[in-house]
Amino acid sequence: MNRYIGAGLPAGLERDVLFDTFQMSTAHLHQIREGTVADTPASIREVAAHAGVSVGTVSNVLNRPDIVAEPTRSRVRDAIKQLGFIRNESARQLRAGRSRTIGLVVLDVANPFFTDVARGVEDEASESGLAVILCNSDDQQGKETHYLELLEEHRVQGILITPVSADDERLARLQQRGTPVVLVDSRSPARGQCSVSVDDVLGGELAVAHLIEGGHTRIAFVGGPLSIRQVADRREGAIRALERAGAHAGDLHMIVTPALNVAAGQRAGVTLADLPPPQRPTAVFCANDLLALGVLQEMTAQRIRVPEDISLIGYDDIDFAAAAAVPLSSVRQPRQLLGRTAAQLLLDEALGEEAHQHRQVVFEPELVVRRSSQARG
């Protein structure tokens, strides 16, 4: 075995390294011959010993194979395969300063809107050779803080986040320490940060203006918590549409929900159904599609017809909207484009250094009219 390792090697450092390596790897090589390789991954030194080359040569095969002669490359790759060697990519990346990952923190990973946003992020990241770490804050400040700390510890290239609160000094401190941050589906409160969002005030206006054009005067808004910027903006747009039609903000029937999911929509539907028919709103604008689908389910259970008795509009235009029992009208957001654009801005900041210019990208929403809000006869 000693003669095999030393054969054809130049005198000096390489032979010394291989001799040391041989002493550490004899047991592992014996396991290979006997067909009893241990579960513990082989080290780069053991690969070098098995291939009869230096550790530096193995490193070159892994990182710069073009500078290694083909016979040597083949020998090293055969050793890697036989030993079951797995390179420690995370350690290599951390030595370089940053991992090949970006973080994505969303409010609710169960919401199909964020699933589509994540798809856009992943598409862009994959094209740049990066992986995405997806974190779900559940709209909880504590969980969000935990994930931000964890992502910083993992030295991600940057963080994309739909924050629980956009006015958050923690995000600014992350940037100051060298981790780029881009807000997704949320406007940046300052020019010192990139953001990608949708004009949700306009979206609210489009929805309620459509209901008013359909002859509705008793209109409800279902959404919450109002501390979520997107919910507050959509409500503001609804009020603007009412005021433009000569009504008042107080004319908007408010049902504030504790969350933006189907269960909260069902509870809002119970509240609506319990109202006497002469007082019940004839149209409902929900802050997202999940709420609207919950309201629709409860209306069906209570034998209140949509749209004959109550017209209904959601927001986001997730795939389930068009597939609902009563196809749901909705304000469409470019979900995957939001994610892809945010990832582009993040990578530009992470790699562009001083040349990067912070941008606040705002997309316009589009009203998609389906059966749930057809005009009243």
Wavefront OBJ file of the C-alpha trace (Angstrom):
o trace
v 0.000 0.000 0.000
v 2.831 2.398 0.796
v 4.409 1.664 -2.582
v 1.062 2.344 -4.309
v 0.542 5.710 -2.674
v 4.088 6.870 -3.324
v 4.434 5.595 -6.859
v 5.174 8.303 -9.408
v 4.907 11.188 -6.921
v 7.429 14.015 -6.772
v 9.548 14.221 -3.659
v 8.650 16.784 -1.013
v 5.385 18.102 0.371
v 2.976 15.980 -1.642
v 4.566 12.712 -0.436
v 4.596 13.945 3.159
v 0.913 14.847 2.984
v 0.040 11.484 1.483
v 1.985 9.608 4.131
v 0.051 11.420 6.874
v -3.187 10.791 5.029
v -2.436 7.090 4.699
v -2.076 6.732 8.446
v -5.548 8.248 9.019
v -7.361 6.405 6.220
v -6.116 2.804 6.380
v -9.176 1.645 8.305
v -11.576 3.293 5.861
v -9.787 1.791 2.847
v -9.915 -1.633 4.483
v -13.698 -1.219 4.839
v -13.949 -0.515 1.119
v -12.028 -3.684 0.232
v -14.250 -5.689 2.571
v -17.449 -4.021 1.326
v -18.280 -2.597 4.755
v -17.930 1.154 4.260
v -18.964 3.047 7.409
v -21.835 5.530 7.422
v -19.403 8.362 8.214
v -18.587 10.210 4.941
v -15.022 9.943 3.703
v -12.777 12.967 4.075
v -10.929 14.756 1.306
v -7.676 13.348 2.728
v -8.996 9.803 2.337
v -9.960 10.532 -1.268
v -6.443 11.825 -1.895
v -4.904 8.692 -0.354
v -7.107 6.343 -2.341
v -6.387 8.161 -5.626
v -2.668 8.504 -4.919
v -2.654 12.290 -5.228
v -2.367 15.271 -2.930
v -5.217 16.967 -1.106
v -4.602 19.989 -3.325
v -5.131 17.895 -6.446
v -8.475 16.629 -5.117
v -9.462 20.226 -4.374
v -8.570 21.218 -7.932
v -10.672 18.381 -9.357
v -13.625 19.593 -7.284
v -13.217 23.299 -7.996
v -11.019 23.730 -11.082
v -11.086 20.429 -12.969
v -9.834 22.021 -16.193
v -6.313 22.408 -14.757
v -5.983 18.708 -13.858
v -4.901 16.110 -16.415
v -7.668 13.753 -17.514
v -6.086 10.532 -16.154
v -5.692 12.140 -12.742
v -9.240 13.550 -12.843
v -10.616 10.101 -13.604
v -8.638 8.530 -10.783
v -9.864 11.128 -8.285
v -13.476 10.837 -9.431
v -13.317 7.052 -9.156
v -12.028 7.448 -5.588
v -14.828 9.888 -4.775
v -17.399 7.412 -6.083
v -15.901 4.406 -4.310
v -15.504 6.174 -0.984
v -18.882 7.891 -1.131
v -17.234 11.276 -0.569
v -19.648 14.244 -0.139
v -18.099 17.685 -0.250
v -18.935 20.017 2.617
v -20.476 22.711 0.459
v -21.774 24.767 3.396
v -18.334 24.957 4.992
v -16.774 25.996 1.691
v -19.368 28.720 1.194
v -19.028 30.053 4.733
v -15.268 30.312 4.289
v -16.039 32.414 1.220
v -18.188 34.730 3.371
v -21.740 33.938 2.174
v -23.773 30.818 1.513
v -25.407 30.108 -1.829
v -28.851 30.686 -0.362
v -31.379 33.469 0.079
v -34.094 33.657 2.729
v -37.799 34.203 2.067
v -39.995 35.069 5.057
v -43.769 35.139 4.406
v -46.807 35.752 6.604
v -48.599 32.468 5.851
v -47.095 29.707 3.726
v -50.529 28.024 3.570
v -51.889 30.972 1.578
v -51.640 30.120 -2.154
v -50.722 33.756 -2.836
v -47.416 33.286 -1.014
v -46.912 29.886 -2.641
v -47.021 31.593 -6.037
v -44.729 34.400 -4.855
v -42.272 31.766 -3.600
v -42.374 30.061 -6.989
v -41.327 33.295 -8.665
v -38.494 33.748 -6.147
v -37.313 30.178 -6.638
v -37.360 30.466 -10.431
v -35.101 33.517 -10.339
v -32.813 32.138 -7.631
v -32.408 28.810 -9.432
v -31.243 30.565 -12.589
v -28.499 32.182 -10.490
v -27.459 28.912 -8.868
v -28.991 29.755 -5.488
v -31.355 27.895 -3.178
v -34.250 29.445 -1.225
v -34.880 28.937 2.495
v -38.629 29.439 3.059
v -39.735 30.653 6.501
v -43.307 31.083 7.755
v -43.798 33.857 10.338
v -47.525 33.117 10.889
v -47.936 36.907 11.180
v -46.144 36.674 14.556
v -43.404 39.132 15.464
v -41.598 36.568 17.626
v -41.382 33.940 14.892
v -40.292 36.545 12.379
v -37.471 37.699 14.673
v -36.323 34.110 15.202
v -36.125 33.441 11.465
v -34.314 36.697 10.730
v -31.669 35.793 13.300
v -31.393 32.266 11.928
v -30.999 33.455 8.343
v -28.318 35.935 9.347
v -26.460 33.188 11.213
v -26.529 31.097 8.030
v -24.990 34.020 6.141
v -27.579 34.059 3.382
v -26.954 36.246 0.358
v -29.969 38.324 1.381
v -33.498 38.209 2.758
v -36.849 38.694 1.027
v -39.626 39.393 3.494
v -43.287 40.270 3.765
v -42.918 41.787 7.224
v -45.390 41.655 10.070
v -44.659 45.373 10.449
v -42.952 47.288 7.646
v -41.777 49.993 10.044
v -39.198 47.745 11.648
v -35.719 48.850 12.714
v -34.494 45.231 12.755
v -34.553 45.124 8.973
v -32.482 48.310 8.778
v -29.980 46.842 11.252
v -29.681 43.706 9.127
v -28.777 45.871 6.158
v -26.254 47.830 8.188
v -24.537 44.554 9.114
v -24.251 43.617 5.444
v -27.330 41.469 4.714
v -29.451 42.936 1.882
v -33.208 43.058 2.570
v -36.018 43.471 0.018
v -39.660 43.873 1.033
v -42.135 41.718 -0.902
v -45.782 42.738 -1.325
v -45.052 45.641 0.989
v -43.879 49.184 0.423
v -40.593 50.333 1.887
v -41.040 53.097 4.480
v -37.742 54.644 3.360
v -35.709 55.032 0.179
v -32.811 53.078 1.671
v -34.423 49.738 0.874
v -35.773 47.932 -2.174
v -39.410 46.865 -2.240
v -41.866 45.241 -4.614
v -45.564 45.803 -4.041
v -48.969 46.244 -5.646
v -51.100 49.389 -5.478
v -53.614 47.918 -3.026
v -55.498 51.197 -2.620
v -56.240 51.092 -6.346
v -57.219 47.435 -5.997
v -59.776 48.284 -3.332
v -61.157 51.079 -5.480
v -61.549 48.770 -8.483
v -63.454 46.184 -6.462
v -65.943 48.521 -4.771
v -66.429 50.710 -7.852
v -67.478 47.549 -9.690
v -69.995 46.727 -6.953
v -71.390 50.277 -6.997
v -71.741 50.111 -10.794
v -73.738 46.916 -10.251
v -76.292 48.875 -8.204
v -75.120 48.017 -4.678
v -75.392 50.577 -1.881
v -75.037 48.291 1.157
v -71.479 47.050 0.879
v -69.375 45.221 3.471
v -65.609 44.944 3.800
v -64.288 41.716 5.331
v -60.630 41.663 6.353
v -58.083 41.948 9.100
v -56.137 42.510 11.139
v -56.081 46.133 10.016
v -52.480 46.340 11.252
v -51.524 44.495 8.070
v -50.680 47.222 5.587
v -52.246 45.449 2.614
v -55.574 45.050 4.432
v -55.611 48.702 5.503
v -54.825 49.864 1.960
v -57.565 47.736 0.397
v -60.051 49.119 2.902
v -58.894 52.661 2.116
v -59.476 52.014 -1.582
v -62.987 50.753 -0.821
v -63.754 53.952 1.092
v -62.397 56.109 -1.729
v -64.731 54.397 -4.201
v -67.703 55.019 -1.906
v -66.811 58.684 -1.424
v -66.363 59.145 -5.152
v -69.922 57.829 -5.558
v -71.257 60.343 -3.003
v -71.401 58.005 -0.004
v -69.443 58.222 3.265
v -66.756 56.128 4.904
v -69.242 55.142 7.602
v -71.470 53.565 4.981
v -68.953 50.740 4.572
v -70.051 47.846 6.791
v -66.895 46.581 8.515
v -66.279 42.991 9.607
v -62.735 42.847 10.974
v -61.240 39.359 10.976
v -58.409 38.014 13.167
v -56.757 36.316 10.194
v -56.810 36.053 6.410
v -57.880 32.445 6.006
v -60.946 30.401 5.072
v -61.986 29.797 8.700
v -62.046 33.555 9.385
v -64.113 34.008 6.228
v -66.623 31.415 7.409
v -67.007 33.226 10.733
v -67.538 36.495 8.861
v -70.178 34.695 6.797
v -72.001 33.703 9.987
v -72.002 37.361 11.064
v -73.471 38.393 7.711
v -76.100 35.650 7.736
v -77.260 36.630 11.231
v -78.183 40.134 10.056
v -81.864 40.716 9.165
v -82.240 40.664 5.363
v -83.270 44.367 5.156
v -80.021 45.326 6.963
v -77.732 42.733 5.419
v -75.191 44.031 2.874
v -75.984 43.061 -0.678
v -72.308 42.953 -1.656
v -69.089 41.948 0.095
v -65.497 42.863 -0.727
v -62.991 40.569 1.011
v -59.362 41.468 1.640
v -58.212 38.206 0.052
v -59.578 35.179 -1.781
v -59.347 32.795 1.169
v -61.712 35.009 3.153
v -64.029 35.239 0.150
v -64.062 31.458 -0.252
v -64.945 31.100 3.443
v -67.790 33.602 3.071
v -68.991 31.745 -0.031
v -69.030 28.425 1.832
v -71.084 29.891 4.670
v -73.509 31.611 2.317
v -74.081 28.265 0.611
v -74.628 26.560 3.970
v -77.119 29.274 4.994
v -78.941 29.072 1.623
v -78.048 32.686 0.832
v -77.458 32.797 -2.894
v -74.344 34.259 -4.523
v -74.666 36.488 -6.478
v -78.479 36.748 -6.403
v -78.666 37.684 -2.698
v -75.068 38.781 -2.060
v -72.405 39.651 -4.589
v -68.849 38.758 -3.645
v -65.353 39.886 -4.643
v -62.006 38.592 -3.364
v -58.418 39.693 -3.798
v -55.268 37.989 -5.219
v -57.010 35.840 -7.876
v -55.480 32.579 -6.678
v -56.160 29.493 -8.801
v -58.973 28.382 -6.494
v -60.932 31.578 -7.260
v -61.909 30.564 -10.788
v -62.523 26.962 -9.674
v -64.962 27.816 -6.848
v -68.533 26.473 -6.903
v -69.504 30.003 -7.889
v -66.527 31.364 -9.861
v -65.125 34.172 -7.763
v -64.517 37.710 -8.975
v -61.160 38.892 -7.702
v -58.532 41.622 -7.893
v -55.566 39.977 -9.589
v -51.995 40.507 -8.427
v -48.992 39.383 -10.534
v -47.954 36.882 -7.864
v -45.043 35.083 -9.497
v -43.808 38.320 -11.059
v -43.755 39.882 -7.587
v -41.467 37.114 -6.367
v -39.218 37.077 -9.410
v -38.802 40.870 -9.420
v -38.009 40.920 -5.698
v -35.369 38.222 -6.168
v -33.828 40.167 -9.056
v -33.539 43.276 -6.888
v -32.035 41.268 -4.036
v -29.413 39.605 -6.212
v -28.562 42.914 -7.841
v -27.959 44.405 -4.403
v -26.028 41.387 -3.120
v -23.721 41.260 -6.146
v -23.751 44.853 -7.344
v -22.282 46.379 -4.183
v -21.826 50.154 -4.593
v -23.342 50.220 -8.090
v -26.745 49.099 -6.759
v -29.556 51.645 -6.680
v -32.504 50.990 -4.342
v -35.833 50.791 -6.171
v -39.467 50.702 -5.087
v -41.379 48.770 -7.749
v -45.175 49.105 -7.684
v -47.413 46.975 -9.909
v -51.020 47.824 -10.795
v -53.732 45.273 -9.969
v -56.433 44.115 -12.368
v -60.082 43.338 -11.626
v -61.190 39.938 -12.939
v -64.998 39.748 -13.067
v -66.660 36.366 -12.739
v -70.136 35.130 -11.784
v -69.936 35.947 -8.052
v -70.362 39.670 -8.692
v -72.580 39.824 -11.726
v -74.690 42.982 -12.027
v -78.002 43.110 -10.184
v -81.078 42.989 -12.386
l 1 2 3 4 5 6 7 8 9 10 11 12 13 14 15 16 17 18 19 20 21 22 23 24 25 26 27 28 29 30 31 32 33 34 35 36 37 38 39 40 41 42 43 44 45 46 47 48 49 50 51 52 53 54 55 56 57 58 59 60 61 62 63 64 65 66 67 68 69 70 71 72 73 74 75 76 77 78 79 80 81 82 83 84 85 86 87 88 89 90 91 92 93 94 95 96 97 98 99 100 101 102 103 104 105 106 107 108 109 110 111 112 113 114 115 116 117 118 119 120 121 122 123 124 125 126 127 128 129 130 131 132 133 134 135 136 137 138 139 140 141 142 143 144 145 146 147 148 149 150 151 152 153 154 155 156 157 158 159 160 161 162 163 164 165 166 167 168 169 170 171 172 173 174 175 176 177 178 179 180 181 182 183 184 185 186 187 188 189 190 191 192 193 194 195 196 197 198 199 200 201 202 203 204 205 206 207 208 209 210 211 212 213 214 215 216 217 218 219 220 221 222 223 224 225 226 227 228 229 230 231 232 233 234 235 236 237 238 239 240 241 242 243 244 245 246 247 248 249 250 251 252 253 254 255 256 257 258 259 260 261 262 263 264 265 266 267 268 269 270 271 272 273 274 275 276 277 278 279 280 281 282 283 284 285 286 287 288 289 290 291 292 293 294 295 296 297 298 299 300 301 302 303 304 305 306 307 308 309 310 311 312 313 314 315 316 317 318 319 320 321 322 323 324 325 326 327 328 329 330 331 332 333 334 335 336 337 338 339 340 341 342 343 344 345 346 347 348 349 350 351 352 353 354 355 356 357 358 359 360 361 362 363 364 365 366 367 368 369 370 371 372 373 374 375 376 377
